[in-house]
């Protein structure tokens, strides 16, 4: 059975971030105007938004460098009021992450106890910047043991969990309405025949909803902050998935979306393919994907 969950989670890049990256390796476009823009242009737009979703391909080294540039720009424009929210850490690891950010534990313990992704070094510069500036990092993702539980047994099985376990998830029941997101999910999975039931779609919705709930709870406690949310592109493309779930939990939240792709057409985009995917698209040189 195809597993979108694995595809979205696993990344293989091995790049040292926080360095300048040549503009010849990427192009940033406004999809409404279909013209080139800069990181600075995007940051200027954030005065009118609360959450900036960055939908990435996990193995794109260029995109990881641009994520760092965006976060650094946000910290400069909004001193002490920028935050990072990450699919790459799960909600039950928030305590460990906070302990590391507060310099109470070693990085070695963060990597093991917070179950850091295999390519954590690609995200490390952003976490280190947050640590240096005493900024929050939200462990936004649903614990994988619970998404796996739903994939096997459906959302109803979550009702068996303890109160503490449920606190790591978006409030039950999770909205799994069909529509554009469902149709898109079925297509990427290879059709209904490949899905073996609705459970895998339900687990995708749990994943999206928990990330959205994590952001909504953070915004409620920190209403003046600007949040940069990092996740796999499918979770936020076309403002579906986690973006749509956020609108349910925080209807007034103002959102801007970025979708990043390694694509041969990065000098001359095929707008029939990209124009509806996000407010901004970043196209990177596919020859550099995953390379140091």
C-alpha positions, 0 to 999 in steps of 0.5 A, a space after each residue: 500500500 502506498 503511504 503518503 505519510 511516509 512520503 511526506 515525513 522522510 527527507 534525505 538532504 544533507 546540507 549545511 544551512 544558514 549560508 547565502 545561497 545563489 539566486 541563480 538556484 531558485 526563483 520566487 514568484 507571486 502567483 497572483 501577479 505571476 512575477 518574480 519577487 524576493 524574500 524581502 517582498 514576502 516579509 513585507 507582506 507579513 504585517 497583514 498576516 498571522 501565520 506564514 505556511 511554508 510547504 516544502 519538499 523535505 529533500 530540497 536543500 535550497 528550500 531549507 536555506 530559504 526557510 532560514 532566510 524567511 525566519 531570520 527576516 521575521 525575527 528582524 522585522 518583529 523582534 521578540 514576536 516571531 515564532 517557529 512552528 514545525 511538523 518536524 516535532 510532535 506535540 508530546 515532545 514540546 517539553 523536551 524542545 522547551 528544555 533545549 531552547 532554555 539551555 537545560 539539556 544537551 542537543 544530544 538529548 533533544 535529538 533522541 528524546 524529541 525524536 528528531 527527524 533523520 535530516 534534523 541538521 537541515 532544520 537545526 539553523 532555524 531552531 538554533 536561531 530561535 534558541 539564540 533569540 529566546 523565541 518559541 518553537 512549537 512542536 506541532 505534529 500529532 504523535 506518529 503512534 496516534 496517526 498510525 493508530 488511526 491508519 489501522 483502526 480509524 478515528 473512533 479508536 482515539 476515544 480509547 485514549 487517556 485524557 493526557 494522550 488526547 491532550 496531544 491531539 486536536 479536539 475530537 472528533 476530527 473533521 474529515 469532510 470530503 471535497 477538494 482535499 479528499 479528491 486530491 488525497 485520493 488522486 495522490 494515493 493512486 485511487 480508491 483501490 490503493 487506499 484500502 478504506 478511509 482510515 489513511 485519509 482520517 489519519 491525514 486529517 488528524 495530522 493536519 488538524 493537530 498542526 492547526 490546533 497547535 498553531 491556534 493555541 499558540 496564537 491564542 496565547 501570543 496574539 501579536 506573534 508572527 508564526 512561520 509554520 513548516 510542513 510538507 507541501 501537501 498539508 498546505 497546498 491550495 490552502 487546504 489541509 492544515 490551513 483549512 483546519 486552522 480556519 476552523 480553530 482560529 477563524 480570524 487568523 490571517 494566513 499567507 502560503 508558500 509552496 516550494 518545488 524543485 522543478 525544471 521550469 524554475 526559470 519559466 513556470 508552467 502557470 497552469 500547474 502552479 497558479 492555485 497552489 499558494 500565494 507564493 511559489 518558490 521553484 528551485 534547481 532540481 539538480 541541487 536537491 539533497 546535495 551539499 
